[in-house]
Amino acid sequence: MQLVFKGGKIVHIHCKSEDCGNEWKIEEGSDWSQKFDAKQSQSGIWTIICKKCGRSYLSG
């Protein structure tokens, strides 16, 4: 999973899992929920799940 932050916000998410390639960019709008589940815990850790292949990423 590739995440790009700008100004403390996610602006690009790309699932790099083989044969997936699911991708969202801020230019598509601020809502990534059609392609990814992404939540930030109170401690600042991100959990991101690709809705296409199910792969998950835990930051930190």
N, CA, C and O atoms as a Maestro MAE file, in Angstrom:
{
 s_m_m2io_version
 :::
 2.0.0
}

f_m_ct {
 s_m_title
 :::
 protein
 m_atom[240] {
  # First column is atom index #
  i_m_mmod_type
  r_m_x_coord
  r_m_y_coord
  r_m_z_coord
  i_m_residue_number
  s_m_chain_name
  s_m_pdb_residue_name
  s_m_pdb_atom_name
  i_m_atomic_number
  :::
  1 25 0.855 -1.164 0.000 1 A "MET " " N  " 7
  2 3 0.000 0.000 0.000 1 A "MET " " CA " 6
  3 2 0.901 1.226 0.000 1 A "MET " " C  " 6
  4 15 1.866 1.301 0.760 1 A "MET " " O  " 8
  5 25 0.581 2.173 -0.848 2 A "GLN " " N  " 7
  6 3 1.334 3.427 -0.914 2 A "GLN " " CA " 6
  7 2 0.409 4.551 -0.487 2 A "GLN " " C  " 6
  8 15 -0.700 4.681 -1.005 2 A "GLN " " O  " 8
  9 25 0.863 5.361 0.456 3 A "LEU " " N  " 7
  10 3 0.111 6.519 0.923 3 A "LEU " " CA " 6
  11 2 0.932 7.769 0.682 3 A "LEU " " C  " 6
  12 15 2.141 7.780 0.916 3 A "LEU " " O  " 8
  13 25 0.274 8.829 0.213 4 A "VAL " " N  " 7
  14 3 0.943 10.108 0.032 4 A "VAL " " CA " 6
  15 2 0.190 11.139 0.868 4 A "VAL " " C  " 6
  16 15 -1.016 11.328 0.710 4 A "VAL " " O  " 8
  17 25 0.920 11.795 1.756 5 A "PHE " " N  " 7
  18 3 0.351 12.826 2.617 5 A "PHE " " CA " 6
  19 2 0.826 14.187 2.142 5 A "PHE " " C  " 6
  20 15 1.956 14.337 1.676 5 A "PHE " " O  " 8
  21 25 -0.049 15.176 2.264 6 A "LYS " " N  " 7
  22 3 0.324 16.563 1.981 6 A "LYS " " CA " 6
  23 2 -0.436 17.427 2.976 6 A "LYS " " C  " 6
  24 15 -1.663 17.360 3.057 6 A "LYS " " O  " 8
  25 25 0.286 18.225 3.721 7 A "GLY " " N  " 7
  26 3 -0.345 19.071 4.725 7 A "GLY " " CA " 6
  27 2 -1.072 18.272 5.796 7 A "GLY " " C  " 6
  28 15 -2.083 18.726 6.333 7 A "GLY " " O  " 8
  29 25 -0.562 17.080 6.110 8 A "GLY " " N  " 7
  30 3 -1.159 16.248 7.143 8 A "GLY " " CA " 6
  31 2 -2.385 15.460 6.708 8 A "GLY " " C  " 6
  32 15 -3.019 14.804 7.535 8 A "GLY " " O  " 8
  33 25 -2.734 15.514 5.412 9 A "LYS " " N  " 7
  34 3 -3.895 14.794 4.906 9 A "LYS " " CA " 6
  35 2 -3.468 13.823 3.807 9 A "LYS " " C  " 6
  36 15 -2.509 14.072 3.076 9 A "LYS " " O  " 8
  37 25 -4.191 12.723 3.706 10 A "ILE " " N  " 7
  38 3 -3.922 11.766 2.633 10 A "ILE " " CA " 6
  39 2 -4.431 12.346 1.317 10 A "ILE " " C  " 6
  40 15 -5.589 12.752 1.217 10 A "ILE " " O  " 8
  41 25 -3.557 12.382 0.305 11 A "VAL " " N  " 7
  42 3 -3.952 12.895 -1.009 11 A "VAL " " CA " 6
  43 2 -3.891 11.812 -2.088 11 A "VAL " " C  " 6
  44 15 -4.350 12.027 -3.210 11 A "VAL " " O  " 8
  45 25 -3.322 10.640 -1.750 12 A "HIS " " N  " 7
  46 3 -3.196 9.566 -2.733 12 A "HIS " " CA " 6
  47 2 -3.048 8.238 -1.998 12 A "HIS " " C  " 6
  48 15 -2.224 8.110 -1.093 12 A "HIS " " O  " 8
  49 25 -3.850 7.253 -2.393 13 A "ILE " " N  " 7
  50 3 -3.741 5.891 -1.872 13 A "ILE " " CA " 6
  51 2 -3.648 4.965 -3.071 13 A "ILE " " C  " 6
  52 15 -4.430 5.073 -4.016 13 A "ILE " " O  " 8
  53 25 -2.692 4.059 -3.026 14 A "HIS " " N  " 7
  54 3 -2.502 3.121 -4.129 14 A "HIS " " CA " 6
  55 2 -2.197 1.736 -3.570 14 A "HIS " " C  " 6
  56 15 -1.198 1.550 -2.875 14 A "HIS " " O  " 8
  57 25 -3.052 0.772 -3.872 15 A "CYS " " N  " 7
  58 3 -2.808 -0.600 -3.449 15 A "CYS " " CA " 6
  59 2 -1.833 -1.236 -4.431 15 A "CYS " " C  " 6
  60 15 -2.126 -1.357 -5.620 15 A "CYS " " O  " 8
  61 25 -0.690 -1.635 -3.933 16 A "LYS " " N  " 7
  62 3 0.359 -2.194 -4.781 16 A "LYS " " CA " 6
  63 2 0.345 -3.720 -4.790 16 A "LYS " " C  " 6
  64 15 1.291 -4.350 -5.263 16 A "LYS " " O  " 8
  65 25 -0.729 -4.314 -4.268 17 A "SER " " N  " 7
  66 3 -0.845 -5.768 -4.265 17 A "SER " " CA " 6
  67 2 -0.853 -6.277 -5.699 17 A "SER " " C  " 6
  68 15 -1.422 -5.645 -6.589 17 A "SER " " O  " 8
  69 25 -0.222 -7.414 -5.914 18 A "GLU " " N  " 7
  70 3 -0.143 -7.990 -7.255 18 A "GLU " " CA " 6
  71 2 -1.542 -8.149 -7.849 18 A "GLU " " C  " 6
  72 15 -2.439 -8.675 -7.190 18 A "GLU " " O  " 8
  73 25 -1.727 -7.709 -9.063 19 A "ASP " " N  " 7
  74 3 -2.987 -7.808 -9.807 19 A "ASP " " CA " 6
  75 2 -4.134 -6.976 -9.224 19 A "ASP " " C  " 6
  76 15 -5.293 -7.223 -9.559 19 A "ASP " " O  " 8
  77 25 -3.842 -6.004 -8.367 20 A "CYS " " N  " 7
  78 3 -4.922 -5.168 -7.832 20 A "CYS " " CA " 6
  79 2 -4.875 -3.789 -8.487 20 A "CYS " " C  " 6
  80 15 -5.659 -3.501 -9.392 20 A "CYS " " O  " 8
  81 25 -3.964 -2.944 -8.033 21 A "GLY " " N  " 7
  82 3 -3.810 -1.616 -8.627 21 A "GLY " " CA " 6
  83 2 -4.894 -0.615 -8.273 21 A "GLY " " C  " 6
  84 15 -4.978 0.438 -8.905 21 A "GLY " " O  " 8
  85 25 -5.726 -0.908 -7.286 22 A "ASN " " N  " 7
  86 3 -6.756 0.027 -6.851 22 A "ASN " " CA " 6
  87 2 -6.075 1.335 -6.448 22 A "ASN " " C  " 6
  88 15 -5.041 1.324 -5.779 22 A "ASN " " O  " 8
  89 25 -6.665 2.464 -6.860 23 A "GLU " " N  " 7
  90 3 -6.000 3.741 -6.626 23 A "GLU " " CA " 6
  91 2 -7.028 4.854 -6.451 23 A "GLU " " C  " 6
  92 15 -8.068 4.868 -7.110 23 A "GLU " " O  " 8
  93 25 -6.719 5.785 -5.553 24 A "TRP " " N  " 7
  94 3 -7.528 6.981 -5.337 24 A "TRP " " CA " 6
  95 2 -6.595 8.177 -5.225 24 A "TRP " " C  " 6
  96 15 -5.539 8.102 -4.596 24 A "TRP " " O  " 8
  97 25 -7.000 9.287 -5.847 25 A "LYS " " N  " 7
  98 3 -6.255 10.544 -5.742 25 A "LYS " " CA " 6
  99 2 -7.212 11.647 -5.345 25 A "LYS " " C  " 6
  100 15 -8.391 11.610 -5.697 25 A "LYS " " O  " 8
  101 25 -6.711 12.629 -4.612 26 A "ILE " " N  " 7
  102 3 -7.516 13.744 -4.123 26 A "ILE " " CA " 6
  103 2 -8.244 14.453 -5.271 26 A "ILE " " C  " 6
  104 15 -9.316 15.023 -5.065 26 A "ILE " " O  " 8
  105 25 -7.677 14.421 -6.461 27 A "GLU " " N  " 7
  106 3 -8.304 15.065 -7.617 27 A "GLU " " CA " 6
  107 2 -9.655 14.434 -7.945 27 A "GLU " " C  " 6
  108 15 -10.498 15.066 -8.581 27 A "GLU " " O  " 8
  109 25 -9.864 13.186 -7.510 28 A "GLU " " N  " 7
  110 3 -11.130 12.491 -7.747 28 A "GLU " " CA " 6
  111 2 -12.204 12.926 -6.754 28 A "GLU " " C  " 6
  112 15 -13.371 12.563 -6.902 28 A "GLU " " O  " 8
  113 25 -11.821 13.691 -5.757 29 A "GLY " " N  " 7
  114 3 -12.732 14.120 -4.697 29 A "GLY " " CA " 6
  115 2 -12.185 13.702 -3.343 29 A "GLY " " C  " 6
  116 15 -11.249 12.907 -3.256 29 A "GLY " " O  " 8
  117 25 -12.761 14.231 -2.321 30 A "SER " " N  " 7
  118 3 -12.222 13.984 -0.990 30 A "SER " " CA " 6
  119 2 -12.689 12.665 -0.383 30 A "SER " " C  " 6
  120 15 -12.222 12.293 0.694 30 A "SER " " O  " 8
  121 25 -13.600 11.947 -1.043 31 A "ASP " " N  " 7
  122 3 -14.161 10.724 -0.478 31 A "ASP " " CA " 6
  123 2 -13.536 9.482 -1.112 31 A "ASP " " C  " 6
  124 15 -13.824 9.154 -2.263 31 A "ASP " " O  " 8
  125 25 -12.689 8.801 -0.363 32 A "TRP " " N  " 7
  126 3 -12.039 7.592 -0.865 32 A "TRP " " CA " 6
  127 2 -12.830 6.339 -0.518 32 A "TRP " " C  " 6
  128 15 -12.408 5.232 -0.853 32 A "TRP " " O  " 8
  129 25 -13.975 6.494 0.153 33 A "SER " " N  " 7
  130 3 -14.701 5.344 0.698 33 A "SER " " CA " 6
  131 2 -15.249 4.394 -0.364 33 A "SER " " C  " 6
  132 15 -15.640 3.277 -0.027 33 A "SER " " O  " 8
  133 25 -15.290 4.792 -1.616 34 A "GLN " " N  " 7
  134 3 -15.718 3.886 -2.680 34 A "GLN " " CA " 6
  135 2 -14.652 2.832 -2.972 34 A "GLN " " C  " 6
  136 15 -14.967 1.740 -3.443 34 A "GLN " " O  " 8
  137 25 -13.392 3.161 -2.691 35 A "LYS " " N  " 7
  138 3 -12.277 2.276 -3.026 35 A "LYS " " CA " 6
  139 2 -11.528 1.730 -1.818 35 A "LYS " " C  " 6
  140 15 -10.954 0.644 -1.891 35 A "LYS " " O  " 8
  141 25 -11.525 2.471 -0.701 36 A "PHE " " N  " 7
  142 3 -10.760 2.083 0.486 36 A "PHE " " CA " 6
  143 2 -11.534 2.393 1.759 36 A "PHE " " C  " 6
  144 15 -12.302 3.354 1.809 36 A "PHE " " O  " 8
  145 25 -11.330 1.579 2.784 37 A "ASP " " N  " 7
  146 3 -11.743 1.924 4.135 37 A "ASP " " CA " 6
  147 2 -10.499 2.495 4.798 37 A "ASP " " C  " 6
  148 15 -9.463 1.832 4.827 37 A "ASP " " O  " 8
  149 25 -10.577 3.696 5.326 38 A "ALA " " N  " 7
  150 3 -9.421 4.326 5.963 38 A "ALA " " CA " 6
  151 2 -9.880 5.038 7.226 38 A "ALA " " C  " 6
  152 15 -10.771 5.887 7.196 38 A "ALA " " O  " 8
  153 25 -9.249 4.672 8.338 39 A "LYS " " N  " 7
  154 3 -9.588 5.277 9.612 39 A "LYS " " CA " 6
  155 2 -8.315 5.566 10.391 39 A "LYS " " C  " 6
  156 15 -7.332 4.831 10.300 39 A "LYS " " O  " 8
  157 25 -8.351 6.649 11.157 40 A "GLN " " N  " 7
  158 3 -7.215 7.020 11.988 40 A "GLN " " CA " 6
  159 2 -7.618 6.887 13.451 40 A "GLN " " C  " 6
  160 15 -8.649 7.411 13.873 40 A "GLN " " O  " 8
  161 25 -6.797 6.184 14.217 41 A "SER " " N  " 7
  162 3 -7.076 6.016 15.647 41 A "SER " " CA " 6
  163 2 -6.696 7.292 16.397 41 A "SER " " C  " 6
  164 15 -6.079 8.196 15.834 41 A "SER " " O  " 8
  165 25 -7.067 7.350 17.654 42 A "GLN " " N  " 7
  166 3 -6.734 8.512 18.481 42 A "GLN " " CA " 6
  167 2 -5.229 8.686 18.633 42 A "GLN " " C  " 6
  168 15 -4.747 9.797 18.855 42 A "GLN " " O  " 8
  169 25 -4.490 7.593 18.514 43 A "SER " " N  " 7
  170 3 -3.029 7.673 18.632 43 A "SER " " CA " 6
  171 2 -2.356 8.053 17.321 43 A "SER " " C  " 6
  172 15 -1.131 8.168 17.269 43 A "SER " " O  " 8
  173 25 -3.144 8.251 16.252 44 A "GLY " " N  " 7
  174 3 -2.587 8.687 14.976 44 A "GLY " " CA " 6
  175 2 -2.257 7.563 14.011 44 A "GLY " " C  " 6
  176 15 -1.749 7.822 12.920 44 A "GLY " " O  " 8
  177 25 -2.533 6.315 14.386 45 A "ILE " " N  " 7
  178 3 -2.253 5.168 13.520 45 A "ILE " " CA " 6
  179 2 -3.386 5.016 12.503 45 A "ILE " " C  " 6
  180 15 -4.562 5.036 12.864 45 A "ILE " " O  " 8
  181 25 -3.018 4.864 11.227 46 A "TRP " " N  " 7
  182 3 -3.991 4.666 10.160 46 A "TRP " " CA " 6
  183 2 -4.167 3.178 9.876 46 A "TRP " " C  " 6
  184 15 -3.194 2.426 9.836 46 A "TRP " " O  " 8
  185 25 -5.413 2.762 9.681 47 A "THR " " N  " 7
  186 3 -5.728 1.432 9.184 47 A "THR " " CA " 6
  187 2 -6.449 1.625 7.863 47 A "THR " " C  " 6
  188 15 -7.496 2.270 7.808 47 A "THR " " O  " 8
  189 25 -5.887 1.064 6.795 48 A "ILE " " N  " 7
  190 3 -6.460 1.219 5.465 48 A "ILE " " CA " 6
  191 2 -6.674 -0.161 4.862 48 A "ILE " " C  " 6
  192 15 -5.774 -1.001 4.867 48 A "ILE " " O  " 8
  193 25 -7.877 -0.382 4.342 49 A "ILE " " N  " 7
  194 3 -8.216 -1.659 3.728 49 A "ILE " " CA " 6
  195 2 -8.679 -1.406 2.299 49 A "ILE " " C  " 6
  196 15 -9.560 -0.580 2.056 49 A "ILE " " O  " 8
  197 25 -8.081 -2.119 1.364 50 A "CYS " " N  " 7
  198 3 -8.463 -2.020 -0.043 50 A "CYS " " CA " 6
  199 2 -9.771 -2.783 -0.240 50 A "CYS " " C  " 6
  200 15 -9.865 -3.959 0.112 50 A "CYS " " O  " 8
  201 25 -10.769 -2.123 -0.796 51 A "LYS " " N  " 7
  202 3 -12.058 -2.764 -1.021 51 A "LYS " " CA " 6
  203 2 -12.041 -3.683 -2.241 51 A "LYS " " C  " 6
  204 15 -12.960 -4.482 -2.426 51 A "LYS " " O  " 8
  205 25 -11.016 -3.578 -3.067 52 A "LYS " " N  " 7
  206 3 -10.936 -4.425 -4.260 52 A "LYS " " CA " 6
  207 2 -10.339 -5.799 -3.934 52 A "LYS " " C  " 6
  208 15 -10.871 -6.823 -4.363 52 A "LYS " " O  " 8
  209 25 -9.230 -5.822 -3.172 53 A "CYS " " N  " 7
  210 3 -8.557 -7.104 -2.916 53 A "CYS " " CA " 6
  211 2 -8.562 -7.506 -1.447 53 A "CYS " " C  " 6
  212 15 -8.236 -8.649 -1.126 53 A "CYS " " O  " 8
  213 25 -8.926 -6.587 -0.540 54 A "GLY " " N  " 7
  214 3 -8.992 -6.908 0.880 54 A "GLY " " CA " 6
  215 2 -7.686 -6.736 1.641 54 A "GLY " " C  " 6
  216 15 -7.643 -6.953 2.853 54 A "GLY " " O  " 8
  217 25 -6.633 -6.354 0.956 55 A "ARG " " N  " 7
  218 3 -5.341 -6.155 1.635 55 A "ARG " " CA " 6
  219 2 -5.454 -4.987 2.600 55 A "ARG " " C  " 6
  220 15 -6.117 -3.991 2.311 55 A "ARG " " O  " 8
  221 25 -4.795 -5.116 3.761 56 A "SER " " N  " 7
  222 3 -4.854 -4.042 4.740 56 A "SER " " CA " 6
  223 2 -3.460 -3.503 5.031 56 A "SER " " C  " 6
  224 15 -2.452 -4.180 4.831 56 A "SER " " O  " 8
  225 25 -3.437 -2.270 5.508 57 A "TYR " " N  " 7
  226 3 -2.196 -1.576 5.841 57 A "TYR " " CA " 6
  227 2 -2.394 -0.900 7.186 57 A "TYR " " C  " 6
  228 15 -3.426 -0.276 7.431 57 A "TYR " " O  " 8
  229 25 -1.419 -1.026 8.039 58 A "LEU " " N  " 7
  230 3 -1.420 -0.388 9.346 58 A "LEU " " CA " 6
  231 2 -0.179 0.488 9.427 58 A "LEU " " C  " 6
  232 15 0.944 -0.015 9.390 58 A "LEU " " O  " 8
  233 25 -0.380 1.803 9.539 59 A "SER " " N  " 7
  234 3 0.764 2.719 9.576 59 A "SER " " CA " 6
  235 2 1.419 2.704 10.946 59 A "SER " " C  " 6
  236 15 0.871 2.176 11.914 59 A "SER " " O  " 8
  237 25 2.606 3.298 11.005 60 A "GLY " " N  " 7
  238 3 3.283 3.478 12.276 60 A "GLY " " CA " 6
  239 2 4.162 2.344 12.600 60 A "GLY " " C  " 6
  240 15 4.808 2.345 13.648 60 A "GLY " " O  " 8
  :::
 }
 m_bond[239] {
  # First column is bond index #
  i_m_from
  i_m_to
  i_m_order
  :::
  1 1 2 1
  2 2 3 1
  3 3 4 2
  4 3 5 1
  5 5 6 1
  6 6 7 1
  7 7 8 2
  8 7 9 1
  9 9 10 1
  10 10 11 1
  11 11 12 2
  12 11 13 1
  13 13 14 1
  14 14 15 1
  15 15 16 2
  16 15 17 1
  17 17 18 1
  18 18 19 1
  19 19 20 2
  20 19 21 1
  21 21 22 1
  22 22 23 1
  23 23 24 2
  24 23 25 1
  25 25 26 1
  26 26 27 1
  27 27 28 2
  28 27 29 1
  29 29 30 1
  30 30 31 1
  31 31 32 2
  32 31 33 1
  33 33 34 1
  34 34 35 1
  35 35 36 2
  36 35 37 1
  37 37 38 1
  38 38 39 1
  39 39 40 2
  40 39 41 1
  41 41 42 1
  42 42 43 1
  43 43 44 2
  44 43 45 1
  45 45 46 1
  46 46 47 1
  47 47 48 2
  48 47 49 1
  49 49 50 1
  50 50 51 1
  51 51 52 2
  52 51 53 1
  53 53 54 1
  54 54 55 1
  55 55 56 2
  56 55 57 1
  57 57 58 1
  58 58 59 1
  59 59 60 2
  60 59 61 1
  61 61 62 1
  62 62 63 1
  63 63 64 2
  64 63 65 1
  65 65 66 1
  66 66 67 1
  67 67 68 2
  68 67 69 1
  69 69 70 1
  70 70 71 1
  71 71 72 2
  72 71 73 1
  73 73 74 1
  74 74 75 1
  75 75 76 2
  76 75 77 1
  77 77 78 1
  78 78 79 1
  79 79 80 2
  80 79 81 1
  81 81 82 1
  82 82 83 1
  83 83 84 2
  84 83 85 1
  85 85 86 1
  86 86 87 1
  87 87 88 2
  88 87 89 1
  89 89 90 1
  90 90 91 1
  91 91 92 2
  92 91 93 1
  93 93 94 1
  94 94 95 1
  95 95 96 2
  96 95 97 1
  97 97 98 1
  98 98 99 1
  99 99 100 2
  100 99 101 1
  101 101 102 1
  102 102 103 1
  103 103 104 2
  104 103 105 1
  105 105 106 1
  106 106 107 1
  107 107 108 2
  108 107 109 1
  109 109 110 1
  110 110 111 1
  111 111 112 2
  112 111 113 1
  113 113 114 1
  114 114 115 1
  115 115 116 2
  116 115 117 1
  117 117 118 1
  118 118 119 1
  119 119 120 2
  120 119 121 1
  121 121 122 1
  122 122 123 1
  123 123 124 2
  124 123 125 1
  125 125 126 1
  126 126 127 1
  127 127 128 2
  128 127 129 1
  129 129 130 1
  130 130 131 1
  131 131 132 2
  132 131 133 1
  133 133 134 1
  134 134 135 1
  135 135 136 2
  136 135 137 1
  137 137 138 1
  138 138 139 1
  139 139 140 2
  140 139 141 1
  141 141 142 1
  142 142 143 1
  143 143 144 2
  144 143 145 1
  145 145 146 1
  146 146 147 1
  147 147 148 2
  148 147 149 1
  149 149 150 1
  150 150 151 1
  151 151 152 2
  152 151 153 1
  153 153 154 1
  154 154 155 1
  155 155 156 2
  156 155 157 1
  157 157 158 1
  158 158 159 1
  159 159 160 2
  160 159 161 1
  161 161 162 1
  162 162 163 1
  163 163 164 2
  164 163 165 1
  165 165 166 1
  166 166 167 1
  167 167 168 2
  168 167 169 1
  169 169 170 1
  170 170 171 1
  171 171 172 2
  172 171 173 1
  173 173 174 1
  174 174 175 1
  175 175 176 2
  176 175 177 1
  177 177 178 1
  178 178 179 1
  179 179 180 2
  180 179 181 1
  181 181 182 1
  182 182 183 1
  183 183 184 2
  184 183 185 1
  185 185 186 1
  186 186 187 1
  187 187 188 2
  188 187 189 1
  189 189 190 1
  190 190 191 1
  191 191 192 2
  192 191 193 1
  193 193 194 1
  194 194 195 1
  195 195 196 2
  196 195 197 1
  197 197 198 1
  198 198 199 1
  199 199 200 2
  200 199 201 1
  201 201 202 1
  202 202 203 1
  203 203 204 2
  204 203 205 1
  205 205 206 1
  206 206 207 1
  207 207 208 2
  208 207 209 1
  209 209 210 1
  210 210 211 1
  211 211 212 2
  212 211 213 1
  213 213 214 1
  214 214 215 1
  215 215 216 2
  216 215 217 1
  217 217 218 1
  218 218 219 1
  219 219 220 2
  220 219 221 1
  221 221 222 1
  222 222 223 1
  223 223 224 2
  224 223 225 1
  225 225 226 1
  226 226 227 1
  227 227 228 2
  228 227 229 1
  229 229 230 1
  230 230 231 1
  231 231 232 2
  232 231 233 1
  233 233 234 1
  234 234 235 1
  235 235 236 2
  236 235 237 1
  237 237 238 1
  238 238 239 1
  239 239 240 2
  :::
 }
}
